[in-house]
Amino acid sequence: MKKLFLAWQDPENRRWYTVGQLTEDDGMFRFLYTKGAKRSKNFIPFGRMQNLETEYVSKDLFPLFSNRILSKSRPEYAELVEWLNLDENKDNTFEMLSLTAGLRGTDSLEIFQCPEPDQAGYFDISFFCHGLRHLPKETLSRVNTLATGEKLYVMQDIQNPFDTFALSLRTGDPATMVGYCPRYLIEDFGLYIKENPNAVEFQVYKVNVDAPAQLRLMCKMRAPWVDKYQPCSGDQYRPLVDSLPSLREVAG
């Protein structure tokens, strides 16, 4: 079963809340609102999915998500697949949503995949560095010279006016900040990185020189899996329907 989470940004306090969960199993898509959807009075349900305490099931991907995927018929589709390092001949739906975060312009939604351990007891997370478009032009020039496998270093940006827990990445010598880690890494692994700084490795995975800034620098994070730090297990990730009677009981 494939699973993605949906985060929403409150327009007033600018905080991010995990408000939904999308899964795909045996050709059926399911969407559930999570408890994060009730943490802000400003949150409004999406489209026709107005009931927070209902499971939505469809054989087709919900428009909320499908509208965030570039159609295969578009001429730039092959280029995007190359930037994301995906196989053009496979179904890349969930991978595209996860790597691009489903971002659209001035959108207030972000899609992400929960990290899982591999057979060796590690977790590998591929992501695009955030915030490059807000950094000096010299930064993009430096990013364009990075090599695959080059080591990057993580720093906590405690004076960041928008998020004091923000994690930025820099190069080695000469040191240049090249962007920020995704928000879900900050929430779930910020403390892990602080307590185990030498166990976490960041490196350049792919540089797309001809891509827009948000798809320019793909990085990879690798670290030993530790049971103490269970990602996506907080209260805001839990489906709201867990605390309700089953649909069959309600109908009866």
N, C-alpha and C positions, 0 to 999 in steps of 0.2 A: 504494500500500500504506500502511495506517495502522499506526502503531507506538506502543506505550506501554511504560513501564518500571515495575517493581514494586519498591518499597523496603521493607525490614523493619528494625525496631528491636530490637537485642539487649536482652533484659530485664536483663542484668547490668551492662554498661558503658554502656547507653543510646545506643550509636552506631548510625547508620543505614547499611545496606548495600543496594546494588542487587542483587537476587537473581533477577530474572526479566524476561522480555521477551514481550509480547503483540503479535501482529500479526494483521491481517485483510486478506485479499486474495481477490478473486473469490468472496466468500461463505464462505470457510473461515478459521477461527480457528486460530492456532498459538501454542503457549506453549513457551518454552525457559527453562531455568534459566541464569543467568549466573555468571561466576566469583566474583561477590560472595557467592554462596550458600555458598562454601567458605571464607570468611574468618572465620567464627565457628563454634566447636564447638557452639554452642547452637541453630543453625538446624535446623529440622525441616521436611522437604518437606510440601507441601500436599495434603490429601485423598488421592485416588487417584493423584496424580502423585508417586509415591515415588522414582522413579529420576531422579536429577539429570542423568543423561547420556542423556536421551531427548527427542525432539521429540514433543509432544502435539498432535494435530490433531483438530478437531471442526467440524461444520457449525453447531453451536450455541455460544454464548459459554459458557466454562467457569464453573461455579457460583462459583468463587473471585471472579469479577468480576461475574457477573450478579446475585449477591446484594447487590451494592453499588449497584445502580441502582434507582431508584424506578419501580415499575410504572406504565404509562400508565393503568391502571384505577384507580389511587389518586386520590382527589379533589384531593389537593394537588399532583398532577403538573404541572398548568398553572401553578400558582404558582411551582414550582421552575424550570420552563423560563423563566419571565419573569425570575426572579432571575439565572439564568445567561445571560440575553440570547441565547437560542437560538430556533430556529424550531420550533414545536410540531408542524408537519407533516412534519418531516424525521427521519431516524434520527440521534439525538443520542448514541448509545451511547458512543463514544470521547470526545466532547466533555464529556459528563457525568462520566465517570470522571476525565478530566484536570482539569476545573475544580473538582470537589468533592474530588479526590484519593482518592475511594473511601473516605473516612473513615467509621468506624462506632464511636461511643462511645469506649471505652477501647482501641480497636484499635491494633495495632503495625505496620500496613501503610499504605503511601501510594503512590498511583499518579500518575505524571506523564508528560508528553509532552516529547520532546526538541525544543528549538527548532531551526527551520530558516530559512535566509535567504529573503527574498522577491525578486521580480524587480528591485527597486531596490537590492538589496545591503544591506538592513536585516533585522533580526529583531524581530518584535513578539511579546511574551509577555503574555497575559492571565492573571491569577491573583487569588485572594482573599487579602487580607492575613491572615496567621496571628497567633494569640496575642491577639486582641481580648478574649476572655473572661477573660484573666488581667490585664488592665489596669483602671485605675480606671473607675468608672461615668461619670466626666466625659469620658473618652475617647470612649465610644460617643455621648455627646451631641454632641461635636465632630465625629465622623464623620458624624452625621446632617445636619450643615449643609454638608458639602463639596459642591462643584459639579462636574459632569462636565467634564473637561479641566483641572481645577485641578492645579497642579504640586505634586509631592511630592519630598522630599529624602532621599537614602539615607545612613545612618550605620553604621559598623562598631561593633558592641556588644562591645568587647574585654573587658569585665568581666562578660559574661554567664556565670553559673555553669554553664550547660549546654552552651554552644557559644561559644567566644571568637571564632569567625568569623561569628557571626550578623550579619545585616544588617537593621537596623530602618529604618522609614520615618517621616518627620515632615512636618507641614504647614509652611507659611511662617509669617508673623507673624499671630497669635501662634503660636509653635512648640509643637506638640503631637505626641508620638509616637503613631502610630495603628496600630502592629503591625509584623510581621516579614515579610520575603521568604521564599518557599518554600525548602526546603533545597537543591533541585537548582540554584537560582540561586546559592546560596552556593558550592557546590562548583565549578561550571563557570565562573562569571563574577565570583567575588569578586576575583580578581587583575585581571581585565579592568577592573572598576569602579575598583579602586585605582589602576591605571595610566592610565585614561582617564575620570576622573570627570566631565569636561564633555561627553563624547560620549554618555553614558547619560542618558536621560530617563525619569522616572517621573511618571505622572499618574493622577488619578482617572478611572476608566472608567465606573463605575456604583455608585450607593449604593442598597441595598435596606433602607429604613428599617424595614420590617416583618419582615425576615428574622432568623434566629438569628445570633449573633455571627460564626460561621465563614463565613457567606455575606453578611455585611453590606457589606463594602467590596471591590469589584472594582477592581483596578489594572491598568495597562498599562505595560510596560517596552519601550522602543524604543532601539536602538543600531545603529551600523554593524557589519556582519558583518566580522570579521577572521579570516583563515585560521589565525592563530596560536592562537586559542582555539576549538578544536573541541569542542563540547559532547557529552557522552555517549560519549566515545571512550576513556576510561580502561579499565584492565584489568577492573574489576569489571562493566563493561557488556557484555563480550564473552561470547557464548554458550558454554557448556561443550562443546557438541557440535562446535564448530569444530575441536577438537584430536583428534576421533575419526574413525574410518573412516565412510564413508557407511552408511546403513541397508541399502542394497542390497548393499554389500560384506560387511557383517556377516551378512546372511541367506544369502549365497552361501558 
